């Protein structure tokens, strides 16, 4: 007998021992819902995302999110949308019950954010949920909740037009899931990120987020272009808004619009990348790879670019029914989408800076060749993307975005000395990065300041309003050569 025989016999015995004799049976509805909830509800932020999408599909123009203890004890999402008919409230808590689609043809071209009919049923299976809604302005609505016997209870309550969902004691009946929740601060951080992502595409909706009774984020409706710019600044920061460049391209039935972060503002982590396909926040490998190729050669090391992009195409050409969380999509013409994004993004990036001198020798005699004359158009920054608005189905539509902005003031004074000449060339090359506060700097100032000294023949020490700047001459020379080759 082989030495492996005892091991094989033990494995056979073990496999037979765990084989149940029970017959196949349908799982109880409560258990089936808890299993399904594992796919839909990963953490409190997952619930916030699903409920906000429901509110947006209902035409809400204001959404209030109230959170306690990072969402583990209370999540309340209230909107002013169309509301739910009283007779439909018990149905709303059943799996695969939805008003979004009713035929297979609609599934092939989904125009709403939600469509599965699983969110409320999954949430109700692992929490204590109350759903209140009203379709009138009389202040009277109805509320539904589930008792332990799984019977839906409905009663009349005071309720403004719209819907409010209260989720209490998340995972109270699934302790194995509850223990995997992170700290209160971490879970709330994920919720805040969900709200931020929703606010960056739905400018026609006001958002309010509070935690522990304190307002943490409040964004009014952004009707005007300036208001939309302010929202982008609040969510992504003024630095992104000051340096990002507007892109607006179209080809056949695809449109790409939004803001591309400046390569110099690339980040160590991919934490400021926002991609929307037909108004839905997604993570897509096809578009991500196209963006990496477009940024190839202009990023330093392993940096990740920041961007806020909206891709719009025929709903029939994109499948959103890929994953229960609806974070992923599948394109019918994947290669076409890839090349469309790569080509147009790379075209914008290639025109982002004026031409630079070929090498440092040319910098000794640099003139105005390195920078455009006053009044020459640069690529638009975030302030020029003023035409964004959304339709009732919240798919981005782009109109009338300005395509130019005033040129930067040019320096005509020519300093003497090699260090000053190199500094002049770099100042002209990096002119679009100028971010000095208002009022704009006068014509006798350089973006990198005035050259003070040359250190060890390697660095240039300069001074501007912000302080001292050290320029690596070798690295600057390499960058200039790279731009010339491109």
Secondary structure, 3 states (H helix, E strand, C coil): CCCCHHHHHHHHHHHHHCCCCCCCCCCCHHHHHHHHHHHHCCCHHHHHHHHHHHHHHCCCCEEEEEEEHHHCCEEEEEECCCCCCHHHHHHHCCCCCCCCCCCHHHHCCCCCCCCCCCHHHHHHHCCEEEEEEECCCCCEEEEEEECCCCCEEEEEEECCCEEEEEEECCCCCCHHHHCCCCCHHHHHHHHHHHHHHHHCCCCCCEEEEEECCEEEEEECCCCCHHHHHHHHHHHHCHHHHHHCEEEEEEECCEEEEEEECCHHHCECCCCCEEEEECCEECCCHHHHHHHHHHHCCCCCCCCECCEEEEEEECHHHEECCCCCCCCCCEECCHHHHHHHHHHHHHHHHHCCCCCCCCCHHHHHCCCHHHCCCCCCCECCEHHHCCCEEECCCCCEEECCCCCCECCCCCCCCCCCCHHHHHHHHHHHHCHHHCCCCCCCCCCCCCCCCEEEEEECCCEEEEEECCEEEEEEHHHHHHHHHHHHHC
